[in-house]
Amino acid sequence: MLQSLTALGNSSFAGRRVFSWLAQDSSAPFADPASPGYDPLTAFTGGTNDFFIKVGPSAAERVRISSQGDDVFLPGLKGLSDLETALRSNGNIAATFTQLKAGQDAVARETASVGSRQGVLQGRLSQVASLTGQEQGALARTTDADLFQTISELTQVQTSLQALLGASSQIAEQSLASLIRF
C-alpha cells in the first residue's frame, strides 16, 4: 500500500507532475519507500507552489488547479509506514489508526477541494460556451442579412426619425408661443 500511494503521488499527466506544482519533466516528488533510510516525513521533495489559471477579467478571479503532494499524501504515508513497522515488529497496530485516519482525511479534503474547483471551472466553461453561442448567432444574423431589406428598414427608420424630430420642434414652438402669450 505504501508503494501504491507513493506511485500515485508520483503520477504525471502530459509530462507534468500532478502533485508537484504541475512541474514539467521533473523528477518524482516522493522518495521510494524501499530506499534505505526512508522517512515518510521527508519523502516529499517536489514543488510546493500553487498553479493557478485566470478565469475572469480581474487578477483575483483565478482558480488553483494544482494539488500539493505533501499536504495530500504525507499523513497517509506516515500512517502506512507506522503500520508496516508495527506489523514487522509485532507492535501496537491500533496506535497507527489515528495517523491512518489523518491520511484518509487529507485525501478526502483534497478530493472535496478539487470537486469545488472543478465546479467553478465548469461554471465558467458554461458561461463561455453560452457567450460564444450568442456571438456566433449575432455573427450569423449579420452575415446573412439581406442587403436590400436592411437598407429599406434603415430608410424607414430614418424617415420616422425625421418626422419625429419635426413634430417635436413644432410642439416645442407651440409650447413656447403659448407661454409668451401669458
C-alpha positions in Angstrom: 0.0 0.0 0.0 2.9 2.3 0.8 4.3 1.7 -2.7 0.9 2.3 -4.3 0.3 5.5 -2.5 3.8 6.7 -3.4 3.2 5.8 -7.1 0.0 7.8 -7.0 1.8 10.8 -5.5 4.5 10.5 -8.2 1.9 10.3 -11.1 2.2 12.6 -14.1 -0.1 13.8 -16.8 1.1 15.1 -20.2 4.7 15.2 -18.8 3.7 17.2 -15.7 3.8 16.0 -12.1 0.2 16.1 -10.8 1.2 16.6 -7.2 4.3 18.8 -7.6 3.2 22.2 -8.9 2.4 20.6 -12.2 6.2 20.8 -12.9 7.1 19.6 -16.4 9.6 16.9 -17.0 10.7 16.9 -13.3 11.9 14.0 -11.1 9.5 12.1 -8.9 8.4 14.3 -6.0 8.2 11.3 -3.5 11.1 9.1 -2.5 10.9 5.4 -3.0 9.7 3.7 0.2 12.1 0.8 -0.5 15.1 3.0 -0.4 17.4 2.8 2.6 16.7 5.4 5.3 13.2 6.1 4.0 11.3 8.6 6.2 7.8 9.4 5.1 8.0 12.9 6.7 10.9 13.9 4.4 9.8 11.8 1.5 8.4 14.7 -0.4 10.9 16.8 -2.4 8.6 18.2 -5.0 7.5 21.7 -5.7 5.3 23.5 -3.1 4.0 26.4 -5.2 0.4 26.5 -6.4 -0.5 26.7 -10.1 -3.5 29.0 -10.9 -5.4 29.8 -14.0 -7.2 33.1 -14.6 -10.9 32.7 -15.1 -12.1 36.3 -15.2 -11.1 39.8 -16.0 -9.5 40.7 -12.7 -6.3 39.2 -11.2 -8.3 38.0 -8.2 -10.5 35.8 -10.4 -8.4 32.7 -10.6 -8.6 29.0 -9.7 -5.9 26.8 -8.3 -5.5 23.7 -10.4 -2.6 22.2 -8.7 -2.6 19.9 -5.6 0.2 19.9 -3.1 1.5 16.4 -2.7 2.9 16.9 0.8 -0.4 18.1 2.1 -2.3 15.3 0.4 -0.1 12.3 0.9 2.3 12.7 3.8 -0.2 11.9 6.6 -1.2 8.7 4.7 2.5 7.8 4.0 3.3 8.3 7.7 0.4 6.1 8.8 1.2 3.3 6.4 4.9 3.4 7.3 4.0 3.2 11.0 1.6 0.4 10.3 4.3 -1.5 8.4 6.7 -1.0 11.3 4.1 -2.2 13.8 3.3 -5.3 11.7 7.0 -6.2 11.3 7.8 -5.8 15.0 4.5 -7.2 16.4 3.9 -3.7 17.8 0.8 -1.8 18.6 -1.2 -1.7 15.4 -4.1 0.2 16.9 -1.8 3.1 17.6 -1.4 3.7 13.9 -5.1 4.1 13.3 -5.1 7.8 14.2 -2.4 8.6 11.7 -4.1 6.4 9.0 -7.4 8.4 9.7 -5.4 11.6 9.3 -4.2 10.3 5.9 -7.7 9.4 4.9 -9.0 12.9 5.9 -6.2 14.6 4.0 -7.2 12.8 0.8 -10.9 13.5 1.4 -10.2 17.2 1.9 -8.3 17.5 -1.3 -10.9 15.5 -3.2 -13.6 17.9 -2.0 -11.4 20.9 -2.9 -10.8 19.5 -6.4 -14.5 19.0 -6.8 -15.3 22.5 -5.7 -12.6 24.0 -8.1 -13.9 21.7 -10.9 -17.4 23.1 -10.3 -16.1 26.7 -10.6 -14.3 25.8 -13.9 -17.3 24.0 -15.3 -19.5 27.0 -14.5 -17.1 29.4 -16.2 -16.9 27.0 -19.2 -20.7 27.1 -19.5 -20.7 30.9 -19.4 -18.0 31.0 -22.1 -20.0 28.4 -24.2 -23.2 30.5 -23.9 -21.4 33.7 -24.8 -19.8 32.0 -27.8 -23.1 30.8 -29.0 -24.6 34.3 -28.7 -21.8 35.8 -30.6 -21.9 33.2 -33.3 -25.7 33.8 -33.6 -25.2 37.5 -33.9 -22.4 37.0 -36.5 -24.7 34.7 -38.5 -27.5 37.2 -38.4 -25.2 39.9 -39.5 -23.6 38.0 -42.4 -26.9 36.5 -43.5 -28.7 39.9 -43.6 -30.5 40.8 -46.8 -28.8 43.9 -48.0 -31.8 45.4 -49.8 -34.1 44.7 -46.8 -31.6 46.2 -44.4 -31.3 49.4 -46.5 -35.1 49.6 -46.8 -35.5 49.2 -43.0 -32.8 51.9 -42.3 -34.5 54.3 -44.7 -37.9 53.8 -43.0 -36.3 54.4 -39.6 -34.6 57.5 -40.9 -37.8 58.8 -42.3 -39.6 58.1 -39.0 -36.9 59.8 -37.0 -37.1 62.9 -39.2 -40.9 63.1 -38.8 -40.5 62.7 -35.0 -37.9 65.5 -34.9 -40.1 67.7 -37.0 -43.1 67.1 -34.7 -41.1 67.6 -31.6 -39.8 71.0 -32.8 -43.4 72.1 -33.7 -44.6 71.1 -30.2 -41.7 73.0 -28.6 -42.5 76.1 -30.7 -46.2 75.9 -29.8 -45.4 75.5 -26.1 -43.0 78.4 -26.2 -45.5 80.6 -28.0 -48.3 79.8 -25.6 -46.0 80.7 -22.7 -45.1 84.0 -24.3 -48.8 85.0 -24.7 -49.5 84.8 -21.0 
